[in-house]
Amino acid sequence: MYDEDLSLMRKICDAAKEAGVGAVIACDHAVLEYAKKIGQNVHLSTQASVSNMGAVCFYASYANVIVLARELKLEQIEYIIKQISSENVVGPSGELVRIEIFGHGALCVAISGKCTMSLAQYNSSANRGACLQACRREYTVTDKETGDQLDIDNEYIMSPKDLCTIGFLDKLISAGIGVLKIEGRGRAPEYVATVVRCYREARDAIAEGTYTKEKISSWHEELSKVFNRGFWHGGYYLGKKLGDWSGEYGSHVKRTKNYVGKVTNYYAKSGVGEVLIQSGEVKAGDKFLVTGPTTGVIEGTIEEIRTDDKKEIAEKGDVFTFSVKKVRANDKFYIYSQKSLSS
């Protein structure tokens, strides 16, 4: 945060406060100080690299929720939470500081908040929200003196798999963690919907005593259907060292979404949506996705399509209707397909 940024920062914080935004995520001290001044709740970012009780006590003056560094073991996190209670460490709200950790999503190869690769290579700072993901690319390792290339089994040597904690969420809850953070910057609506749904179901299952291996396996399958680079189950929390690399560029998702067209109408009385096909085709049995700024995410299976000329397969240029929950004009309509092994 530079001096020329401060005016805009204050406007953003003021707007967030006026709109009733629950919290802003911040680590820059100027932001923390201003948010405290106007009474805007703060979640301290992982970029602050808080990894001990002394740092928690320092930042408690500014933040009601603190996102710990990603590199801590579960035992270390649990100790901090217990000390917050025993030492009565409170935030600006007057309530005990709550601890937030990363629960699912992309991991940086660097220590929390300390990566400058994007800035060094492209003058685009990760710590200012503009990471260009240089670490996700394929690299060769060359001996600078001899020119010899080292033989490595994975060229994605700086691209970790995604963190996934749904298989031991019960341990995180038992440790007293108050907030689970899902990494989702730049992710599609169906990613957010699927990940939040799976973790909410897991949380509820733990509370109800129905958290089983079978359910965990089912959630893993669902999570694999949206963007992921493969999963690192356990991460630093279970004492593992970073070394699970993605092995390929981009997502390992098992299915892809294909844009087909847009919603043109919705008939509320009959619960039927109307879609203009702009690309591809649609038939009964297809898995579909509808997204929109108000609609959010709706997924399902096409049970039956209806066209003016009673086609079994609707094609580009056709308008068809199908049964669906409420959708809205200009919502985007997609069809899912299984990802081929060669893609």
N, C-alpha and C positions, 0 to 999 in steps of 0.2 A: 504494500500500500504506500504510494508516494504522495507528496503534498498536493500534487495536482488532482489526485483521486478523492481527496477528503470531502470536497463539496458534494460530489455525486454520492459518495458513501452515506453522508448524512441524509440526503434526499431519499435514498433507498431505505434506510432505517426508519425515517419518519413515515414513509409510505407503508412500510411493513407494520409499524405500530398502529397507524390509523386504520389499516385494513383488518387488524385483528390477527395477524400472522402469529402462530404459536411461538415461534423462535427463529432466530437467525443463527447460522453457523459461522463462527469467526475464530480467528486466532491472533490477528493483528491487534496490538494493544490500543491503537487509536479507535478501532471499531469497538473493542470491549468497553473502553471508557465512555464512548458516546452512547452505546446501547444502554449502559448502566444509568447514564444521566437522564435518558428519556423513559426509562423503565421498560425497555424491550428485553424480553427473555432471550438468553444466549445459550446455545450448545457449543462448548469449546471444541474446536476442530481437532482432529487427530494430528494436524500439522504442528500443533504445539508440542507433540511428542511427550505427553504426560505419562510417566512410567514409574512414579513413586509418590508416596504420601505427602512429601514436602511440597511437590509441585501442585498436588490437589489442593492443599491448604492455601497456596498462593493464589491460584485461579478461582477459588471459591468466592472471592470478593466480587467476581464478575459473572460467573456462570452457575446456573442451577443444575446443568447437566454437563458432564465432562466426558468426551470421547477419548478413551485411553489409546496409547500407542498400540499398534497392531502386533507388536513383537512380544507382548507379555504372555506368560504362561497363566493358565487358569488359576493356579495356586496364588500367584502374585496378585491377580485381579481380586480374588476372594479376600485376600489379606487387606487390600486397600478398602474394599467395601466394609469390612468389619471395623477397620480403624475410623472410617468416616462416622460410623454409628457410635463407637466408644468415645471418640473425641468430640462428638457433636459438631461436626463440620457442616455449616449451613451456607447456602448461597444467598443471593440478594433477596430471594423470596422469603427467607427466614426458615425454610424447610431444609432437611438434610440434602446435601448434594447427591444427585443420582449419577450412576455410572452407565455409560453407553459404550458398546463395543461393536466392531464390524461383525456381522453375522453371515453375510452372503455377498458374493460378487468379486469383482476384479481386485487383484492384489498388485501393488507396486513392487518392483524388484528392489527398490531402495528402502532404507529405513524410513519410517513414517515422517513425512514432511521434509525430507532431505534430498529429494531428487532434483538435479539441475540439468539432466541430459537434454531435455527438449529445449531448454533455454540456451545451453551451450551450442547445440547443433543448429537450431532454427530461430533463436531469439524469441521463443514463444514459451513463456514460463508456466510450468505445471502448478507452481504455487500461487499463480494468479488465475488459475482455472483454464489454462490454454495449452495443456499437454498435447503434443502431437504424436505420442505413443511410439517414439523411436525404439523403445525396448521390445516392442511386439514384432519386430521385423526379423528376418532370417540373416544370420551373420556367419562369416567364416573367421577362423582365428589363424593369424599369420605371424610367424616369427619375424620380427622386424629386421634382425641382423642377417638371417640366411634366406628369407623369403619363403621358407618352407611352411606349408599349411598343416595345421594340426588336424588329425583325424578325430572328429567328435561325432557322437551318435545322435546328437540333436542340435540342429543349427539355431533353434530358438532358445538360445542360452540365457536370455534375459527376460523371457516371457513366462511368468508363473501361471499355473492353472488358477482357476477361480476358487475362492474360499467357499466351503459349504459346511455349515454347522448343524444342519437339521437332524443329523444322526446322533448328536449328543446335546441337543437343545435342553434336555432335562438337567444336565450338569450345569449349563449356563444359568438356568433359572434358579437352581439350588444355590448357586454361588451368590445370588442376590443382584444380578445385573438388572438394571431398571429399564434400559432401552436397547433394542437390537437395531443396528444400522444396516440397511440394505443398500449396497452400492448400485446406483442406477443412472448415473449421468450419461445422457445421450442414448438411453435405452428406449426401446419401443414400448407402447402402452401394454401390449400383451405380456411383455417381460415383467413389468411392474405388477400387473394383475396376477400372473401365475406365481411369482415368487412370494408376494404378500399373502396370497391365498394359502399356499403350502405351509408357510411358517405360522400363519394364524391357526390353521388346522392342527399343526403339530403342538402349538402352545395349548390349544383347547384339549387335545388328547392327553397331554401331560396332566392338566388339571383334573381331567375326568378319569384318569387311571387307565386309559386305553392306548397308550403310546407303545406300539409294538414294532418288531422288526419288519413285519409284513407291511405296515403302514409307512415305515421309513423307506422301504424299497419302492413303494408306490410313489412317494413324494420325490424320490430321486429320479424316477422315470419322468414325472411331470416336469421337473426342473430341467431335465435334459432336452426338453422340447423347445426351450427358449434360449436366447443367446448365452453361450458359455464357452470357455476355453478348456473344457475338462474340469474336473473337480479335485480340489485338495481337501480331503476329509480330515478335519482336526486342526490343521494349521499349527501355528505357534502355540495355540491354547493347550494342546495336548503334548507339547514339548518337542514337536517335529521341527527339523531344520528345513529351511527353504531349499527345494531341490526337485519339486514336482513341476516340470516345465511343460508348456502346452503342446509342443511337438508339431504344430502346424499353424498357419496364419489364420486369424479370424476365428469365427465361431465353430464349435464342434456340434452344433445343434443337429438333432436327428430329423428335423423336418424344416421345410422352408415355406414361407408365405408368398403367394403370387397375387399381385394386384389384378383384379378382374374388372372392377367398375365402381360406380357410386350409387348410393341410395337416392332415388328420385321422389319417393313418397312412402308414407306409412299409413295404413288403414287401421286405426285403433280398435274399432268395433270388432273386426275379424282377426286382429293380431297378425296382420300380413304386411310384409315389407316389399317394396318394389325397387328393382335394381336395373340400371342400364349397363349392359356389358360393353366395356371398352377394350378388353383384351382377353384372350383365352376363351374358355368355355366352362359351363356349369351343368352338373347333372345330379340326380338324386343319389345320396350316399356320400357326396363330397363333404369334407370337414371345412367349415367356413369361419371367418373372423370378420367382425365389423368393428371399426374404431371411429370415434368422433370426439370433439372437445366436450360435448355435454353427455353423449351416450356412454363414453368411456370405452369399455371392452366387452363385447359379446361374442361368445364362441358356441359352436354347436354343429349339428349334422343336418344337411339338407334332406328332409324327408320326402319332399315332392316339389317339383317346379311346375309353374303354370305359365304358358306363353299364349299369345293370341292364336298361333297356328298349331298349338298342342304338341310342340317338339319335346322329345325326351332329353335332348341335349341343347341347351341354350348357348348361342355363339355370339361373337362380336357383332354389335349392332342391335341385338335382341333386347327386349325388356321382359323380365320375368318377375314373378312374385313367389314368395315362400313364407312359411310360418316362422315368426321370430318375435322375441321381446321387442319392446319399443325401440325403434331406431329413428334417425332423423335425416332429412334431405341433406345431401352432400357428405354424409358419412361415407367412409371408404370401405369397400367390400373386397375381401381376399379369400382365396381358396388355399388350403394347406396341401402340400405334397411331400412325400417321403424323400429325404435327401439321398441321392444315389451315392454309392460307395466311392465313385471316381470323382465326385464334386468336392 
